[in-house]
Amino acid sequence: QVQLVESGGGLVQAGGSLRLSCAASTITFSVMKIGWYRQAPGKQRELVATITPSGTTNYADSVKGRFAISRDNPKKAAYLQMSSLKPEDTAVYYCNAAYNSGRDFWGQGAQVTVSS
């Protein structure tokens, strides 16, 4: 079982920045694909960004150029740097870690609220 703990959420004004962190409990973190997802009230959970074990990144069109995903394998951590935040970025943000087999794990979520 892999435990993921997100931190760094909070309230920020539009145009501001936040950095989310995801700390993992497993020593196999370096082989896992990491994803950040978000779920706004009344909406389905959506993919925000992913990073492969080799560092290849992918972003939803809505966050390209504003968000950056990264990882630090020795620290067993992943990050989501969010800039130029908009009210529509308000959501609970979840960290996901997945093995190639498809088995994956979720964190408990971190609330991000962007005020206009």
ABEGO torsion letter per residue (X at the ends): XBBBBBBGBEBBBBGBBBBBBBBBABAAAAABBBBBBBBBBGBBBBBABBBBAAGBBBBBAAABGABBBBBBAAAGBBBBBBBGBBAAABBBBBBBBBBAAGBBBBBAEBBBBBBX
